[in-house]
Amino acid sequence: MDKRLFAVNGAKTSSLFLGPDSLMLSSQEFPSEQRFLDAWTKKLSLATKVEIKYAAIKSVKKEDDDVAVVLAYKAALGIPSTSEFSFRNPNDYPLFFDFLQREQYFTKTHEQATPVKAALNYFIGLLFTALLAFFSYSEAVKLANGTAEQSTSGKAQAFYSLLELLGANGVLLVAGALACYLLYKIATRFTNPPHQILLVPTQA
């Protein structure tokens, strides 16, 4: 395989380079592999850099009807982490998967996800939404009553400003709309789990 540098879209990710020992992700775009490597070795840089060792990757998956590639891996201290990105050029997907199979000895399967796994992330999102809605509603009521605690944190002030704008009823409306969407996704994915490409290390 000759191509090692790919243009991708992701959270603080614009470039993916297939290194000899790891995947190298950068928030900058580069016209050539050499420019990528030159920038990667610079200690002083505003770019966000993430290195994922091949040995730390637990799985790589992509659903048939989605563009996102999801990597599950062990970060520093063995902490489970994930990284998600998509290739700007659709023709790069098979190149990436073929590289993992041929050069890193990953095993590739094409299977249908189980109903529980297909809906799990949305179910977790629903629980998080319920907890956040409960907290936000109680704080919005306190704001209306003038009993909310004052915070000096910039993020906290922005949060309370939003709550003041929405009000208690607005919080319930937003949370209800998000909950309905998540319930819809849970129902559709549980009843009709998507097919996916799954790659795992041979030793896994």
C-alpha positions in Angstrom: 0.0 0.0 0.0 1.5 3.4 -1.1 -1.0 5.8 0.4 -0.4 6.7 4.0 -1.9 10.1 4.4 -5.7 10.6 4.4 -8.0 13.6 4.7 -10.6 12.9 7.3 -13.4 14.7 9.3 -13.7 14.2 13.1 -13.5 16.0 16.4 -10.3 18.1 16.1 -9.2 15.7 13.4 -8.4 16.6 9.8 -5.6 14.3 8.8 -4.8 10.6 9.4 -1.4 9.1 8.8 -0.7 5.4 8.9 2.6 5.2 10.8 4.7 2.1 11.2 3.6 1.6 14.8 0.5 3.7 15.2 -2.3 5.8 13.7 -1.4 9.4 13.8 -4.2 12.0 13.9 -3.8 15.7 13.5 -6.2 18.7 13.5 -4.2 20.2 10.6 -4.5 19.5 6.9 -1.3 18.7 4.9 -0.6 18.5 1.2 2.0 15.7 1.5 3.2 13.0 3.8 6.5 14.7 4.4 4.8 17.9 5.5 2.7 15.8 7.9 5.8 14.1 9.4 7.7 17.4 9.7 4.8 19.0 11.6 4.3 15.9 13.8 7.9 16.1 15.1 7.6 19.8 16.1 7.2 20.2 19.8 5.7 23.7 19.6 2.5 23.4 17.7 -1.1 24.6 18.0 -2.4 21.5 16.3 -4.1 18.8 18.3 -2.2 15.5 17.9 -3.4 12.0 18.9 -1.4 8.9 18.5 -3.1 5.5 18.7 -0.8 2.5 18.9 -1.9 -0.5 16.8 -1.3 -2.7 19.8 -3.7 -0.7 21.8 -6.6 -0.9 19.4 -9.4 -3.2 20.5 -11.7 -2.9 17.5 -12.5 -0.8 14.4 -16.1 -0.7 13.2 -18.2 1.0 10.6 -21.9 0.6 10.0 -23.1 0.1 6.4 -25.4 3.1 6.5 -23.0 5.4 8.3 -19.7 7.2 7.3 -18.2 7.1 10.7 -15.3 4.8 11.6 -15.2 4.1 15.3 -11.9 3.0 17.0 -12.0 1.5 20.5 -8.6 1.4 22.1 -6.8 1.6 25.4 -5.2 5.0 26.1 -2.7 5.9 28.8 -2.9 3.8 32.0 -5.2 1.4 30.1 -8.2 3.7 30.1 -10.8 2.7 27.5 -11.2 5.4 24.8 -12.8 5.9 21.5 -11.9 7.9 18.4 -14.4 8.6 15.6 -13.7 10.0 12.1 -14.9 9.7 8.5 -12.9 9.8 5.3 -13.6 12.7 2.9 -12.9 10.4 -0.1 -15.2 7.3 0.0 -12.6 5.3 -1.9 -10.3 5.6 1.2 -12.4 3.3 3.3 -11.3 0.0 1.6 -7.7 1.2 1.6 -7.8 1.8 5.3 -9.4 -1.5 6.1 -7.1 -3.4 3.7 -4.1 -1.8 5.5 -5.3 -3.0 8.9 -5.8 -6.5 7.5 -2.6 -6.9 5.4 -0.1 -5.0 7.4 -1.4 -5.1 11.0 -3.1 -8.5 10.7 -6.6 -7.5 11.8 -9.4 -9.9 11.2 -12.3 -8.4 9.3 -15.9 -9.6 9.5 -19.2 -8.3 8.1 -22.0 -8.9 10.5 -25.3 -7.7 12.0 -25.0 -6.0 15.3 -27.1 -7.5 18.2 -30.2 -5.5 19.1 -28.7 -4.6 22.5 -25.4 -3.4 21.1 -27.1 -1.5 18.3 -29.3 0.5 20.8 -26.9 0.7 23.8 -25.3 4.1 23.1 -28.7 5.7 22.6 -30.0 4.2 25.8 -27.0 5.6 27.7 -27.7 8.9 26.1 -31.3 8.7 27.2 -30.3 8.1 30.8 -27.8 11.0 30.6 -30.6 13.2 29.2 -32.9 12.3 32.0 -30.3 13.1 34.7 -29.3 16.4 33.0 -33.0 17.4 32.5 -33.7 16.8 36.2 -30.7 18.8 37.3 -31.4 21.6 34.8 -35.1 21.8 35.7 -34.4 22.1 39.5 -31.8 24.8 38.8 -34.2 26.7 36.5 -36.8 26.7 39.3 -34.2 28.0 41.8 -33.3 30.8 39.3 -37.0 31.7 39.0 -37.3 31.8 42.8 -34.0 33.6 43.3 -32.4 30.8 45.4 -29.8 29.6 42.9 -26.2 29.7 44.0 -24.0 32.3 42.3 -21.0 30.9 40.4 -17.8 32.6 39.2 -17.0 30.0 36.6 -17.4 31.2 33.0 -18.9 28.0 31.8 -21.3 27.8 34.8 -22.4 31.4 34.2 -23.1 30.6 30.5 -25.1 27.5 31.6 -27.2 29.5 34.1 -27.8 32.2 31.5 -29.2 29.6 29.1 -31.4 28.2 31.9 -32.7 31.7 32.6 -33.4 32.1 29.0 -35.3 28.8 28.6 -37.0 28.8 32.0 -38.3 25.6 33.6 -40.9 24.9 30.9 -38.3 25.5 28.2 -35.9 22.9 29.8 -38.7 20.4 29.8 -39.6 21.0 26.2 -36.0 20.7 25.0 -35.4 17.6 27.2 -38.7 16.0 26.0 -37.8 16.6 22.3 -34.3 15.0 22.8 -35.8 12.1 24.7 -38.4 11.4 21.9 -35.6 11.4 19.3 -33.5 9.0 21.5 -36.5 6.7 22.1 -37.1 6.6 18.3 -33.5 5.7 17.6 -33.6 3.0 20.3 -36.7 1.5 18.9 -35.6 1.5 15.3 -32.1 0.2 16.0 -33.3 -2.5 18.4 -35.9 -3.8 16.0 -33.7 -3.5 12.9 -30.0 -3.7 14.0 -27.6 -2.4 11.3 -25.0 -4.4 9.5 -21.4 -3.4 10.2 -17.8 -4.0 9.2 -15.8 -5.1 12.3 -12.0 -5.4 12.5 -10.2 -6.8 15.5 -6.6 -7.7 16.2 -5.8 -11.3 15.4 -4.7 -11.9 19.0 -7.9 -10.3 20.5 
